[in-house]
Amino acid sequence: MYQYIDTVSVSVQYQIHVSDFGPSLLLYRILAAELWHQDKNNVAKELGQLRKLKMQQVLKEMEEQDEFKAAQEYYGEKAYQEWMQVTMLAVKV
């Protein structure tokens, strides 16, 4: 039912043997601190990835807006020129 840990790897530099400490409060504090640091680092990595994705999304939206504005200006100018040709023909006739 329970799993017992013989060796706990806290970091690259240290390796703690549970038998050295027994069920002491210090060991639990060390384990809790290490787990907290690992969680903190994982959350920081995830936030960094989310920031990158958000920036990519914002840049993509900006590019789409620029393309839309360019198309709107082009087709607006084209429609204006066609209207001018039609009205000039109507005025000349």
TORPA-4810 file (N, C-alpha, C, O; in nm, 3 decimals):
<nodes>
NODE_1_0.082_-0.118_0.000_0.000_0.000_0.000_0.087_0.126_0.000_0.066_0.213_-0.084_M
NODE_2_0.182_0.137_0.089_0.270_0.254_0.096_0.402_0.223_0.028_0.451_0.110_0.034_Y
NODE_3_0.458_0.323_-0.034_0.590_0.307_-0.093_0.690_0.382_-0.006_0.667_0.497_0.032_Q
NODE_4_0.797_0.316_0.024_0.901_0.378_0.105_1.014_0.423_0.014_1.053_0.353_-0.079_Y
NODE_5_1.064_0.539_0.043_1.172_0.595_-0.037_1.302_0.574_0.039_1.316_0.615_0.154_I
NODE_6_1.397_0.508_-0.026_1.527_0.487_0.037_1.619_0.605_0.012_1.693_0.646_0.102_D
NODE_7_1.616_0.660_-0.109_1.704_0.769_-0.145_1.622_0.876_-0.213_1.539_0.847_-0.299_T
NODE_8_1.645_0.998_-0.175_1.575_1.111_-0.234_1.678_1.199_-0.302_1.774_1.242_-0.239_V
NODE_9_1.658_1.225_-0.431_1.750_1.311_-0.504_1.695_1.454_-0.497_1.598_1.486_-0.565_S
NODE_10_1.757_1.537_-0.416_1.709_1.673_-0.397_1.757_1.763_-0.509_1.680_1.845_-0.560_V
NODE_11_1.878_1.751_-0.547_1.930_1.829_-0.659_2.046_1.750_-0.719_2.074_1.637_-0.678_S
NODE_12_2.110_1.810_-0.814_2.221_1.742_-0.879_2.338_1.723_-0.783_2.411_1.624_-0.792_V
NODE_13_2.355_1.816_-0.692_2.473_1.814_-0.605_2.455_1.723_-0.483_2.553_1.666_-0.434_Q
NODE_14_2.334_1.708_-0.434_2.313_1.637_-0.308_2.224_1.516_-0.328_2.136_1.516_-0.414_Y
NODE_15_2.248_1.416_-0.251_2.160_1.301_-0.248_2.141_1.265_-0.100_2.237_1.240_-0.028_Q
NODE_16_2.018_1.264_-0.057_1.989_1.245_0.084_1.939_1.102_0.104_1.853_1.055_0.031_I
NODE_17_1.993_1.035_0.201_1.946_0.901_0.236_1.848_0.916_0.351_1.878_0.977_0.454_H
NODE_18_1.732_0.860_0.332_1.627_0.871_0.432_1.671_0.807_0.563_1.633_0.853_0.670_V
NODE_19_1.748_0.702_0.554_1.793_0.634_0.676_1.881_0.724_0.761_1.890_0.704_0.883_S
NODE_20_1.948_0.824_0.700_2.032_0.916_0.776_1.948_1.005_0.868_1.992_1.041_0.977_D
NODE_21_1.829_1.039_0.824_1.746_1.132_0.900_1.636_1.063_0.979_1.596_1.111_1.085_F
NODE_22_1.589_0.953_0.927_1.471_0.893_0.988_1.351_0.979_0.952_1.361_1.064_0.864_G
NODE_23_1.241_0.958_1.017_1.122_1.040_0.986_1.130_1.175_1.057_1.054_1.202_1.149_P
NODE_24_1.222_1.259_1.014_1.241_1.386_1.083_1.170_1.499_1.008_1.140_1.489_0.889_S
NODE_25_1.146_1.603_1.080_1.082_1.721_1.024_1.173_1.789_0.923_1.126_1.847_0.825_L
NODE_26_1.303_1.784_0.945_1.399_1.846_0.854_1.391_1.783_0.716_1.391_1.854_0.615_L
NODE_27_1.383_1.652_0.710_1.373_1.584_0.582_1.247_1.627_0.508_1.250_1.653_0.388_L
NODE_28_1.136_1.633_0.579_1.012_1.674_0.515_1.018_1.818_0.467_0.962_1.852_0.362_Y
NODE_29_1.084_1.902_0.541_1.101_2.042_0.497_1.186_2.050_0.371_1.156_2.126_0.280_R
NODE_30_1.293_1.971_0.368_1.380_1.969_0.249_1.301_1.920_0.129_1.308_1.979_0.021_I
NODE_31_1.227_1.811_0.146_1.147_1.759_0.035_1.041_1.859_-0.010_1.021_1.878_-0.130_L
NODE_32_0.975_1.923_0.084_0.873_2.022_0.049_0.934_2.141_-0.025_0.876_2.190_-0.122_A
NODE_33_1.051_2.185_0.020_1.117_2.298_-0.047_1.157_2.260_-0.189_1.140_2.339_-0.282_A
NODE_34_1.209_2.140_-0.207_1.250_2.096_-0.341_1.130_2.082_-0.433_1.135_2.124_-0.549_E
NODE_35_1.023_2.026_-0.383_0.902_2.014_-0.465_0.847_2.151_-0.500_0.800_2.172_-0.612_L
NODE_36_0.852_2.245_-0.406_0.804_2.379_-0.434_0.888_2.445_-0.542_0.834_2.511_-0.631_W
NODE_37_1.020_2.428_-0.536_1.108_2.486_-0.639_1.082_2.423_-0.775_1.082_2.492_-0.876_H
NODE_38_1.061_2.293_-0.778_1.032_2.228_-0.905_0.900_2.279_-0.963_0.891_2.308_-1.082_Q
NODE_39_0.798_2.290_-0.878_0.669_2.342_-0.925_0.683_2.486_-0.974_0.624_2.524_-1.075_D
NODE_40_0.760_2.566_-0.900_0.780_2.705_-0.938_0.847_2.715_-1.075_0.808_2.796_-1.159_K
NODE_41_0.948_2.632_-1.097_1.018_2.633_-1.225_0.926_2.586_-1.338_0.929_2.642_-1.447_N
NODE_42_0.845_2.485_-1.312_0.752_2.437_-1.414_0.649_2.543_-1.449_0.616_2.561_-1.566_N
NODE_43_0.598_2.611_-1.349_0.500_2.718_-1.374_0.565_2.831_-1.453_0.502_2.888_-1.543_V
NODE_44_0.688_2.864_-1.421_0.758_2.971_-1.493_0.776_2.933_-1.640_0.760_3.017_-1.728_A
NODE_45_0.811_2.808_-1.666_0.827_2.762_-1.805_0.695_2.769_-1.880_0.690_2.814_-1.994_K
NODE_46_0.587_2.725_-1.815_0.456_2.729_-1.879_0.414_2.872_-1.908_0.359_2.900_-2.015_E
NODE_47_0.439_2.963_-1.815_0.405_3.104_-1.838_0.485_3.162_-1.954_0.433_3.240_-2.034_L
NODE_48_0.611_3.124_-1.963_0.693_3.169_-2.075_0.638_3.120_-2.208_0.634_3.195_-2.306_G
NODE_49_0.596_2.995_-2.212_0.538_2.940_-2.334_0.407_3.009_-2.368_0.379_3.037_-2.485_Q
NODE_50_0.326_3.038_-2.266_0.201_3.109_-2.291_0.225_3.250_-2.342_0.152_3.298_-2.429_L
NODE_51_0.327_3.316_-2.288_0.361_3.451_-2.338_0.401_3.446_-2.485_0.360_3.532_-2.563_R
NODE_52_0.481_3.346_-2.521_0.522_3.332_-2.662_0.401_3.309_-2.752_0.389_3.370_-2.858_K
NODE_53_0.310_3.220_-2.708_0.191_3.193_-2.788_0.104_3.317_-2.802_0.050_3.345_-2.909_L
NODE_54_0.090_3.391_-2.693_0.010_3.513_-2.696_0.072_3.615_-2.791_0.000_3.681_-2.867_K
NODE_55_0.203_3.629_-2.786_0.271_3.723_-2.875_0.254_3.681_-3.021_0.230_3.766_-3.107_M
NODE_56_0.265_3.552_-3.049_0.244_3.504_-3.186_0.102_3.532_-3.232_0.080_3.571_-3.346_Q
NODE_57_0.006_3.512_-3.141_-0.134_3.538_-3.175_-0.156_3.686_-3.203_-0.226_3.722_-3.298_Q
NODE_58_-0.097_3.772_-3.122_-0.112_3.916_-3.141_-0.050_3.959_-3.274_-0.108_4.039_-3.347_V
NODE_59_0.069_3.907_-3.304_0.134_3.941_-3.431_0.052_3.893_-3.550_0.042_3.963_-3.651_L
NODE_60_-0.006_3.774_-3.539_-0.088_3.721_-3.647_-0.211_3.809_-3.667_-0.248_3.839_-3.781_K
NODE_61_-0.274_3.851_-3.557_-0.391_3.939_-3.568_-0.354_4.072_-3.631_-0.431_4.127_-3.710_E
NODE_62_-0.236_4.125_-3.596_-0.193_4.252_-3.655_-0.170_4.237_-3.805_-0.206_4.325_-3.882_M
NODE_63_-0.109_4.126_-3.845_-0.088_4.102_-3.988_-0.220_4.089_-4.062_-0.235_4.142_-4.173_E
NODE_64_-0.317_4.019_-4.001_-0.448_4.006_-4.064_-0.516_4.140_-4.077_-0.580_4.167_-4.178_E
NODE_65_-0.504_4.226_-3.976_-0.564_4.360_-3.984_-0.499_4.441_-4.094_-0.567_4.513_-4.168_Q
NODE_66_-0.366_4.431_-4.105_-0.296_4.505_-4.211_-0.340_4.457_-4.349_-0.362_4.538_-4.439_D
NODE_67_-0.353_4.325_-4.366_-0.399_4.272_-4.494_-0.541_4.317_-4.524_-0.572_4.351_-4.638_E
NODE_68_-0.626_4.318_-4.423_-0.764_4.362_-4.442_-0.770_4.509_-4.481_-0.844_4.547_-4.572_F
NODE_69_-0.690_4.592_-4.414_-0.689_4.735_-4.447_-0.637_4.758_-4.588_-0.689_4.842_-4.661_K
NODE_70_-0.532_4.684_-4.625_-0.477_4.699_-4.760_-0.580_4.656_-4.864_-0.597_4.724_-4.966_A
NODE_71_-0.648_4.546_-4.841_-0.752_4.501_-4.936_-0.866_4.600_-4.940_-0.920_4.628_-5.047_A
NODE_72_-0.904_4.653_-4.825_-1.014_4.750_-4.819_-0.977_4.876_-4.896_-1.060_4.930_-4.970_Q
NODE_73_-0.855_4.924_-4.879_-0.811_5.044_-4.951_-0.805_5.017_-5.101_-0.848_5.100_-5.181_E
NODE_74_-0.751_4.900_-5.138_-0.739_4.867_-5.281_-0.876_4.858_-5.345_-0.902_4.921_-5.448_Y
NODE_75_-0.964_4.780_-5.285_-1.096_4.763_-5.345_-1.181_4.889_-5.331_-1.267_4.915_-5.415_Y
NODE_76_-1.159_4.966_-5.228_-1.229_5.094_-5.215_-1.186_5.191_-5.325_-1.270_5.259_-5.384_G
NODE_77_-1.058_5.196_-5.352_-1.007_5.281_-5.459_-1.056_5.232_-5.595_-1.091_5.313_-5.681_E
NODE_78_-1.058_5.102_-5.613_-1.104_5.044_-5.739_-1.252_5.077_-5.760_-1.292_5.114_-5.870_K
NODE_79_-1.332_5.064_-5.655_-1.475_5.095_-5.666_-1.494_5.245_-5.694_-1.583_5.282_-5.771_A
NODE_80_-1.412_5.329_-5.634_-1.421_5.473_-5.659_-1.389_5.505_-5.805_-1.458_5.585_-5.869_Y
NODE_81_-1.284_5.443_-5.856_-1.248_5.466_-5.997_-1.360_5.420_-6.091_-1.392_5.489_-6.188_Q
NODE_82_-1.420_5.305_-6.061_-1.531_5.258_-6.144_-1.649_5.354_-6.135_-1.715_5.382_-6.235_E
NODE_83_-1.676_5.403_-6.016_-1.786_5.497_-5.998_-1.760_5.625_-6.076_-1.850_5.681_-6.139_W
NODE_84_-1.634_5.671_-6.071_-1.598_5.792_-6.145_-1.618_5.771_-6.295_-1.668_5.860_-6.364_M
NODE_85_-1.582_5.655_-6.345_-1.599_5.629_-6.488_-1.747_5.627_-6.525_-1.785_5.681_-6.629_Q
NODE_86_-1.828_5.567_-6.442_-1.972_5.559_-6.469_-2.033_5.699_-6.463_-2.113_5.735_-6.550_V
NODE_87_-1.998_5.778_-6.363_-2.057_5.912_-6.350_-2.007_6.004_-6.460_-2.082_6.089_-6.508_T
NODE_88_-1.882_5.989_-6.501_-1.831_6.072_-6.610_-1.901_6.038_-6.739_-1.930_6.126_-6.820_M
NODE_89_-1.929_5.910_-6.760_-2.003_5.871_-6.880_-2.145_5.925_-6.874_-2.200_5.968_-6.975_L
NODE_90_-2.203_5.923_-6.756_-2.341_5.973_-6.742_-2.345_6.125_-6.762_-2.440_6.177_-6.820_A
NODE_91_-2.242_6.196_-6.714_-2.239_6.341_-6.730_-2.214_6.378_-6.876_-2.273_6.474_-6.925_V
NODE_92_-2.128_6.304_-6.945_-2.096_6.335_-7.084_-2.215_6.309_-7.175_-2.230_6.375_-7.278_K
NODE_93_-2.298_6.216_-7.141_-2.408_6.180_-7.228_-2.521_6.275_-7.214_-2.623_6.261_-7.281_V
</nodes>
